[in-house]
Amino acid sequence: MRRWILLFVAVLGLTFSAFGDEAVAGTWKGTFDTPNGAQENTFVLKVDGDKLTGSITGMMGTIEISNGKVDGDKVSFAINTDFGLISYRGTVKGDDMNLTLSAGEGQFKLDFVAHRAKS
């Protein structure tokens, strides 16, 4: 009986993990304030297991993301720009993705929320 309970708990955990990963996929829009005014970014994200791929479109054009990872509701990815590496880390809950943008080897950080785009 104990063996069945452990198996059930393991399967249930994997199921919830898979739902969390798939909840990340899709199109997200986030706006944050900069010295040049409000900037909107569109994130198009795809998930394959724990790998996150996609692109960000904003004031620098469209840039492919790199080093993308998903772990349940946690996401991390980066983009390479003319200004250096910009990293993103955050969590997804429902239609909100809370992100922290980090640049300049962590000297500059900015928190913002991206919302799932409605189709």
C-alpha positions in Angstrom: 0.0 0.0 0.0 2.8 2.4 0.9 4.4 1.8 -2.5 1.1 2.8 -4.3 0.9 6.0 -2.2 4.5 6.9 -3.1 3.8 6.2 -6.8 0.7 8.3 -6.7 2.5 11.2 -5.1 5.3 11.0 -7.6 2.9 11.0 -10.6 0.9 13.9 -9.1 4.1 15.9 -8.6 5.2 15.4 -12.2 1.7 16.3 -13.5 1.7 19.6 -11.6 5.3 20.3 -12.8 4.2 19.8 -16.4 1.2 22.1 -16.0 3.5 24.8 -14.6 6.0 24.5 -17.5 3.2 24.7 -20.1 1.7 27.7 -18.3 4.9 29.6 -19.3 4.5 29.1 -23.0 2.7 31.8 -25.0 2.8 35.6 -25.6 3.4 38.0 -22.8 3.4 41.8 -22.7 5.2 43.9 -20.1 5.8 47.6 -19.7 8.5 49.2 -17.5 9.7 52.7 -17.0 13.1 53.9 -18.2 14.7 57.3 -18.4 13.5 57.4 -22.0 9.9 56.8 -20.9 7.7 53.7 -20.7 9.0 50.7 -22.8 6.8 47.8 -23.8 8.3 44.4 -24.5 6.5 41.4 -26.0 7.8 38.0 -24.9 7.0 35.0 -27.2 8.0 31.9 -25.2 8.1 28.2 -26.0 8.7 25.4 -23.6 10.2 22.0 -24.4 10.7 20.1 -21.2 12.8 22.4 -18.9 14.1 24.4 -21.9 12.7 27.8 -22.6 13.2 29.4 -26.1 11.6 32.3 -27.9 12.1 36.0 -28.4 11.7 39.5 -27.0 10.5 42.4 -29.1 11.0 45.9 -27.8 12.9 49.1 -28.5 15.9 47.1 -29.6 13.9 45.1 -32.2 13.4 41.4 -31.9 16.1 39.4 -30.0 16.2 35.6 -29.5 16.5 34.5 -25.9 19.3 32.3 -24.7 20.0 30.1 -21.6 16.2 29.7 -21.1 15.1 27.4 -18.3 11.8 26.5 -16.7 11.4 24.8 -13.3 7.7 24.6 -12.4 6.6 28.2 -12.1 10.1 29.6 -12.2 11.7 31.0 -15.4 15.1 32.4 -16.3 16.5 33.5 -19.6 18.8 36.1 -21.1 19.4 38.2 -24.2 22.6 39.4 -25.7 22.5 43.1 -26.7 25.0 45.8 -27.9 24.9 46.9 -24.2 25.9 43.5 -22.9 23.9 40.6 -21.4 20.5 41.3 -19.9 19.1 38.5 -17.7 15.6 37.9 -16.6 14.4 35.8 -13.7 10.9 35.4 -12.4 7.8 33.4 -11.6 4.5 32.7 -13.4 1.2 32.7 -11.6 -1.9 32.5 -13.8 -1.7 35.2 -16.4 1.0 37.2 -14.6 4.8 36.7 -15.0 6.7 38.6 -12.3 10.2 39.3 -13.7 13.4 40.9 -12.5 15.6 42.3 -15.3 19.3 42.4 -14.4 22.0 44.1 -16.4 25.6 45.4 -15.9 26.6 42.3 -14.0 23.8 42.8 -11.6 24.5 46.5 -11.0 21.1 47.5 -12.5 17.9 45.7 -11.6 14.3 46.4 -12.5 11.2 44.5 -11.4 8.1 44.4 -13.6 5.1 42.3 -14.5 4.3 40.9 -17.9 0.7 39.8 -18.6 -0.4 37.0 -20.8 -1.6 38.4 -24.1 -5.2 37.7 -24.8 -5.9 36.2 -28.2 
